[in-house]
Amino acid sequence: MKNSLLALVITGLAFSSLASAQAAVETYDIDPVHTWVGFTVSHFFTKVPGYFSKVKGTIVVDRDHLENSTVEAVIETDSITTNTKMRDDDLRSTNFFAAAKFPAMTFKSQTWKSTGGDTYAVTGVLTMKSVAKEVVLKVKSLGFGPGMKGPRSPVGRPRSRWIGAISTSRRTKA
């Protein structure tokens, strides 16, 4: 696994609003219950799937001009799982993420460029183990709407849904 490719796929990002629905610019918290940050790692002759279970962050959305939007995300490296304890421990170790020393990886967008319809190329900085690398996150807006009923999601509290993907190699220097 030491020479493997890490492909990070961020899917089903659901953001829960902090701002009013009438605001021109809306600020959302990443909803960890409805967010999945997954990946595949090439290992010998197969691809091993996994995910990070702890993610947080914010997205600022300008619905009239989505290219003016921003996103910041923090992924806790210790939350990695491939459903194999020995592999997970190795991934948390200094062989890979060094989770004890570097407890989080971050993504901070710099620009959003429309690539047609509801899709965007979001250029930003991905930082892992104190190494910052400019990457392009391919993002699609899945829409906006009201949240579910209930004490934690009052009616009228808007949500937005996103899906995105990025590929990176641990062999590539920042």
N, C-alpha and C positions, 0 to 999 in steps of 0.2 A: 504494500500500500504506500510505501514511501515515495514512489514515483508516479502516483496517481493524479488524475485530473479531478478537481473539485468543481462540480457544476451546481451552482446555488440557484434554486428555483423558488421564487416567492409567489405563492398562489393564494387566491381567495382572500386577499387583504380586505378586511372590513374595518371601516373607521367609524367610530362613534363620535358624534358632534359635540363640541363645547360651545359653539356659537349659535346664534338664532338663525332660523331658516331664512329670514329676510335680509341678512347681511350679504353684501356684495362679495366679500371674502369670508370664507368659513374655515374655522380651525377645528380639526378632528384629532382625537386620540386614536391610536391604533388599538383596536379591540383584540386583546390576546385570546379571547374565547373563539373568535371567528377568523383568526389569522393562522396561517400555516407557512412556515419557512422550511422548505425541504431541499434536499440535494441528492445527487447520485455521485458516487466515487467509482472510478474504474479500478478494479482490483483483479489482477491476473486476467482471466477471460470473461469476467462478468462485471456487471454494474451493481453496486451495493447502494440501496436507498437508505435515507435517514432524514432526520429533521431536527430542528431546534425548537424546544417547547416553550421557551421564554423569550418574548419579543415585546418591545414597547417603542413608542415614538409618537410623532405628530405629523400631520399633513395639513398644509394650508392650501385651500382650494379657491381659486378665482374662477367660478363657473363660466363667466363671460369670456375669460381669456385663460384657459387651462395652462397655456404655456408660461404663465406667471406663477404657477403653483410651486410649492416646495414640499419636500418630505425629508424627515430625519428619523432613522430607526436605530435601535440598539438591540442587539441579539446577544443573549448570555451564552458564552461558549460552553459553560459547564452543563447546559441543558441539552447538549447533543445526544441523540440516541439513534442507534441502528438496530435496536432490539437484540444486540449481542454484547453482553457485559464486557468481555475481554476486548473487543474492538472499541467499544465506547470509552473504556479506560485508556486505551492506547491513543485514541483521538483527543482525549482531554490532556494527555501527557505532553511533555516537551517534544515528543516526536512530531506533533501536529500543532494543536491550538495552544498548548501551554496555559490551560484554563486557570490554573492557580495564579499565574503571574499576569495573564491577560484575560480578565474575566468577561470581556465584551468585545464584540466587533461592531463597527458602526457604518452606516451609510448616510451621507448627507448630499442631497441634490444640489447641483449648481445651475443647470439649465434644463428646461423641458422643451422639446422640439416636436411639433406635430408631424406624424408620419402618415396621416390620413385617417379619416373617420374619428374614432375614439381611441386611437393608438398614439403613443408618444415614445420618443427616445429620451430617456431621462439620464443625462450625464451627471455624474456625481463622484464623490470620493468614498471608496470602500476602505476602511482601515481594519486590518487584522494584525495582531501582534506588533502594534506600533508602526506598521508599514502601511502607508497610504498609497492607494493606487486609483487613478481615474478609470472609471468603468461606465458602461452604458447599460442601463436597465431598460429593457423593452417592456412598456407598460400599456395596459388597455383598461379604460374606464368601463366598468360593467353597469354603471348607473348610480342614480341618487334616489333616495326615497325615505319615508318615515320609518322610525324604529318600531319594534314590536311593542305590544302593550305589556305593562307590568311595572313594578316598583323601580326596577333598575333601568328600564327603557321606556320612559314616559312617551305617550303618543305625541307625535309632532317633533320629536327629537330626531333630526335627519341623520341619515347614514349615507355613506358612499362605499361602493365596492370596486376593488381593483384586482388585477392579476398582473404579475410581472415575472420576468426571467432574466438571468444573467449567467454567463459562463466565465470561469476563471481557472487558471492553472497554477498550482503551487510551484511549478517549475519556472514560471515567469517572474522576473524581478520587477519590483515596483519602479 
